[in-house]
Amino acid sequence: MDNSSSARIVADLGEWIATAAPGAKLPSTRSLVARYGASPVTVQKALRTLAARGVVESRPGVGTFVRTVRVARPNDYGWQTAALGAPRHRVPELSRALRTFPNDVIALHSGYPDRDLLPERLVRAAFTRAARGDATVSRPPAAGLPGLQAWFATELGSAMPLGTAPPAPSDVVVVPGSQSGLSTAFRAVVGAGRPLLMESPTYWGAILAAASAGVRVVPVPSGADGPDPDELARAFEQTGARAFYAQPNFANPTGARWSPGLADRVVGIVRAYGAFLIEDDWAHDFGIDTDPVPVAARDDSGHIIYLRSLTKSVSPAVRVAAITARGPVRERILADAQAESMYVSGILQAVALDVVTQPAWRTHLRNVRHQLAARRDLLIGALHEHVPAAALEAVPRGGLNLWVRLPDTTDLARLVRDCETAGLIIADGNAWFPAEPTGAFLRLNYSGPNPGAFPEGARALGQALAAQQAR
């Protein structure tokens, strides 16, 4: 009732405002209550709606007035060119995977799972409990809540073989999401102007973080099975790099998972060159056909800096991740994290810890595994039927994406536009290459909304690609 009354008041006042002079005063709230037979709350809601539309302005203690018309003029920001100077490092644009689109399209572009795949009830209950605690009004320790540090350390330690010393809670630094963690690691461990080895293709956010930190990215070829260890050793030798960023489990975008043999070889190479492996375990909670084992579980000598995120698996509103690092490098990471954000919101940390320590958390992850398997297989089947020209090098055993190669003659930009016209949103693969792309790729997300529309989306993709090839 209030909503319809408010809309009626907005429409009626809108007609009056359209003919009123700029600066004209609207009747008082009391007068409007009497005129429309509505409550003061409903009238105030209508006035806020009009203010949000920019047609009225409120002056406290005076009243509400028709907004004065301002003459439009072009903005002149030319002075900033001299003030800013040339950028030292050009930062890439945000990937299409992070952009939002209307709900009535078929979305295969996003990097975040649909709400149906999140532990929504656990998260809501955790926020309710956290709101009653001290986290709402107290400042947490810079390195993170001790309980959350202990949880991250215990999880990694439980994957370590006998004879390997597990990390201590004090080795853990909680950061506000994996993107912030990447920026911190690149600044603290590599530094501006110095080389960082990076799989190619790789996570576009890591490319963005590297550009923002000013490090010099050196691509290392990586495919469906992971990076080429000989190329990795050659890159260390030629560049003198002291860090290698990689995603050993369910890599974004390729879905690659390192074999135990490859993991041992990479760790051996990193140790031989006195370097660090920055391991991004973003998809730890999204195993489908297998359980991921962090490469960091193979090392207790401080060569592996382990980044573990909860943002995608718990909630995008709970941006919490952790960096586990041993030795002096941990102090550098903590110092950079403090300089960047001082500390992570205590209430978000409390929520994250509450969720992952509930018995229902493990049940939720098992359910997610089954749902992801069904979604992945549905999309793969739809692609085989409707996009025969698409090649899938490997079926990912976890993660959220398919990495699909199209014919080399494909005009990706045009394909993306044609698909969007047909109501399908896709992300071309160019953003996932730190250097020039090596082919025409698409990264298709099978964890997005409305999986029942996957066949329709694949049909639209196949038609757009066929139309392009026919010319």
N, C-alpha and C positions, 0 to 999 in steps of 0.2 A: 504494500500500500504506500509506504513511504517513498519507494523508488518511483512509482507512477506519479505520485503527487509532486515529487521533486522534478521529474521530467516535464510535467505540465507547467510548473512555475518557470523553469528554464526556457521553455518554448515561448511562453507569454511575455516574459521580460525581454527575451531576445528580439521579439517583434518591436517592443517599445524602444529598446536600445538602438535598433537599426534606424529609427527616425529621430532619435534624440541628438542634441548637440553635444560635442565632446566636452566633458567636464560636468555634464548634468548630473545632479544628485539623485540616486534611487531612493524610493520611500524607505523609511526605517523598517527594521525587522519586525517591530510590533505592528506597523501598518500592513506589512505583507502577510503576517500571520492572520490578521483579521480579514484581509482581502481574499485570501485563498483558503481560509479555514483549515490551515495546516499547522503542525507543531513548529516551534522555534527551531528544532533540530533539522526538520525537513527544509525549512527556509534557508538555514545556514548552509545546508548541503547544496542547495540550488545556487546560492551565491558563490560558493567555492568552485562549483562547476563552471560558472560564468567567468570567474577570475582565472581559472586554469586555461580557458579558451582565449584569454587575453582581451576580453571585451569590457571588463570592469576592473577597477582597482579599489582596494580597501584602504582607508586612512584611519588608523586606530583613534578612537575617541571623537571622530568627526563624521564618518559615514562611508558609504560605498558610492562610487562615481563612475560614469561612463569614461572609459579610458581615452585620454587625449590622443588623437591621431598624430603619429610622428612621421615626418617626411622621410621616405626611404632614400638612402644614399649609399654608394658603394663603400665597402670597407677598404681602408688603406693600411695595409700591414707591410708595406715595402720597406719601412725602416728596420724591420726585424732581420732582413737579409744581411745587413752590415753588422747588426748586433750579434747574430748567431754565427756568422761565418760559414765556411764549408764544413759539412759533417766529417768527423774523423773516420767514422765507420758507418756506412749506409745500412740502416736497419731494414730488413725485408718487411713487406706488408704482411698483415695478419692473414693466415690461411683461410680459404673459403670454408674450411671445416669448422671454424669458430663463429660463423655468421648465422643469424637467425632468419627464418623464413616463415611465411604463413602456415597455419595448421592444415590447410587443405591441399598441400602438395605431398608428394612421396619423397621422403628425405633419406638419402643414402650417404650424406656427406659428413654428418657430425661425428665428433670423436667421443661423445659422451653417451652413456647408456640411457635408455628410456626409463621413466619412473617405475615401470612395471618390474624392472630389474634391480631396483634399489630397496633396501630394508626400511621402507618409509615408516612403518609402525615403530620399529626400534628407534629410529632417529627422532621421531616426535616425542616418544616417551623419554628419551635421553635428554632432550632439550628441557622438558618439563622438570625432570629431576635436577638438571644442572642449574636451572633458574632458581632453585631453592637453596643452592649451596653458596659457598664463599667465592666461587669463580666469577660470580656476577660483579663483585666489587673489589676483588684483590688482583694484584699483579703477580703473574706466575714467574717462576725462575726463567732466566734468559735461555737456558738450554732446554726447557720444557718441564712439564709436570713430571715428578719422579715416577709416578705410576705408569705414565705413558712411555717414558724412556725405558722402564723395565720391560714393558710389554714388547716394544720393538726389539730390544736386545734378546729377550727370551725366544721370540719367534725365529730370529736368525740363528741363534745358538742351537735351537732344537733340530736344525737341518745339518749341523756340523757333525762330521764323523768323530769317533773316539780318537783321542790324541790331539785334536785341534782345539785350542782354547777358545771358548765362546766369548763374545763381546760383553763388556760390562755395561750397565745402564748409563754410566758416566761417559761412555763412548758415543752416545746418541745425542744428536742436536735436532730438536723439533723445529721445523720450518713451515711457513704458511703456503703449503702446496708444493708440488714437484717443480713447477716452473720457477718459483723462487729458489728452490733448492739447486736447480741447474745453474741459475745465474750466480748464486753464491759459490758453488763448487768451481765454476769456470774462473771467476774473479780470484778466489782465494788460492786455487791450486795452479792455474795456468798463468793468468795475468795478461793485461793488454799487450798486444803486439807479438805474443809468443804463440808457438804452434800447438794446436789441439787436434789429435787424430780423431776421426769421426767416421762411422759407417756411412756408406752411400748406397742406397737411400737410407734416410733416418728420420726421426721425429722432427717435424718442422719447428716445433717449439724449442728444441735444442739448438737448431740453426739460428733461431731468433735470439735465444739467450746468448749464444756465442757472439753474434753480431753486436748485441747490446754491451757485452763485456769487453768488446774490442779484441778478442783473441783471433788468431789466424787459423782458420779451419783447413785441415788437410784431409781430403776424402780418401777412404779406404774401401775398395769394392766389397760389397756384401750382397749375398743372394738368398735363396730360399733356405740354405743351410747355415747361413751366417757369414762372417768375413773370411777372406782368404788369408790364412796365417802368414804365408810367405810375403804377401803384399804388406801386411801389418808390420812384419819385421823390417822390410825394406823401407817403409815410411819412417819408422823409428830411427833407422840408420841414417837416412838422408836428411831428416829435418832436425834431429836432436830433440824431438818432442819428449815430454815427460808425463803425458797423460793421453789416455784413449777413452773416449766416450762410447758406450755401447749398450744395447738392450738384448741380453742373452736369452731372455724368455719372451716369446710371442712379440717379436719386434714390431713396432709401428713404423712403417706401414706393411712390411713384407710378411709378418707373421712368423718369421724364422725363429727356431729354437735351437740353440747350440747343443750338439752332442757332447757327452762327457769327454770324449777324446779332444774335441775342438776346445772345450773349456780349459782342459789341462794345458794344451799348447799355448793358448792365449795367456794364461796365467804365467807359464814359463817364459814367454817372450817379455811380458811386462816386468817380471823379476829380473830377467837378464839385462834389461836396459835401465834398471833402477827407476821405473816409472810407476804411475798409478793407472788403474782401471777404474773409471767412473761408471759404475753399474746402475742403470736405470731399470728398476723392477716395477714399472708402472702397472703391469697386468698381472701381478702376483695372485690376485683374487679371481682371475678370469680363465683359469685352466679349464679345458673341455675334455680332452682325451687323455690328459696327463697332468700330474701335479708339478708345478715348477720348483726347481731347486736352485736357489741363488748361487752364482759363481762365488760370491763372497763367503759361502759356507766352506770353500776349499782353502781359505787363506786366513791366517791369523798373524801375518807379519806386517800388516798395515799397507799392503800394496793395493787393496781394493777399497774404494770409497763407495758405500752402498746407499742408494737412494730408494726409499720405499714409500709409496703414496697410498693414502686412503680416500682421496677425493672422489675418484670415479666409482669406487665400490661402496662407499658409505653414502655420500651425498655431495653434489657440486657446491652445496652451501657450507660444507664442512671442509674447508681447505686446510688439511693437515697432512704433513708428510714428515719424514725423518731421514737424516743423513747419519749413517753409522761409519765412523772413521777412527782409526787408532793412531796414537802417537801425536807428534807436534802438529800434524796437518789438521787434527780435530780442533786445536786451539785457533788456527787460522780461519777455519770454517766458522767457528762460533763467533769470532771477532767480526767477520764480514756479515754474518746473519744479524748480529746486534746492530751494526751500523746501518743495515738495510731496513730492519723492521723492529728493532729493540727486543721484541718478544712476540710470540704467537698468542692470540686471544685465549685466555684461560678457559672461557666457557666452551669454545670450539674444541679445545683439547679434552675437556671433561666429557663432552658429548662423544667424541671419537673413542675415548677409552671405555665409556659406558657401553657403546654399541658393540665393540669387538670383544668385550669380555662377557657378553650375554650368551647363555647356552644356545639361544635361537640364532646367533650369528652363523654358526657352523651349518645349521639347518638351512639357513638362507643361501649360503654359498653353494650348497649341494643343489638346491633348486635352480639357482642361476646357471649352474653348469649344464643342467638338462635343457633349460630354455635357450641358452646360447647355442647348444648343439643343434637344436631344432631350427633355429633361425639361420644359422650358418648353412645347414644342409638345404634349407628351403631356397635361400638366395643362390647357392651354387647350382641347384637343379634348374632354377629359373634362367640363369645365365646360359647354361648348356642348351636349353631349349630355344631361347629367344636371341641370344647373342653368340652364335657359333664362332664368330671371328675373335672372340675374347679368349685369351689363354691364361689359365691359372696354374702357375708353376708348382704350387704345393697347397694342399688343404691345411690351413692353420690348425694347430692342436690346442689353441687357446687365443685369447685376445678378443678384439671386437671387429676386426677388419678383414676384407679380402683385398689382395693386391693383384690387379688384373692388367694384363698387357694387351694392347690393341695393335692393329697393323701400324707399321711405322709411318705410313702416309696419312694417318689420322690427324685432322686439324682439331686439336683438343679444345681450344678456345671456342671454336664454332660448335663442337659437339656439346659442350657445357651449356651454351646459349640455346641450342635447339632443344635440348632435354628440358631446360627450365621452361621454355615456351610450352612444352607438352606436360608440364606439371611434375617434373622429376628433377630433384636437386642432387647433383653429384659434385665430387671434388676431383679435379685433375691432379695427376701425380707430381707435377713439376715442383710444387712447394716442398716436397720431401727430399729433394736433391740439394746437397750443399754446393755442388758445382753444376755443370750442364747436365740436363737429363739424358739418360742413355736409351730412352725409348718413350713410346706413348703409353702412359699408365693411368689407371684410375684407382683410387682407394675408395672402396665401397664398404660402408659400415652396416653390419647386420644386427646391431644392438639398438637401433633407433626405433621410433614409434611405428605402429601399424605394420607388423611383419606380414600380415595377410595381403598387403599391397605389393610385396616383393615381385610376384610374377608380372603384375601390371607395370611396375617400374622397369623390370628387365625388358619387357616388350617395347616400352617407349625408347629405351636405350638402343635396342636392336634396330628399331625402325629408323632412329636418327642416324645411327652408324651406317645402315644400309643405304639410306638416301645420300649420305656423303660419298660412299664408295661408288655409287652409280654414276656420279658426275665425272 
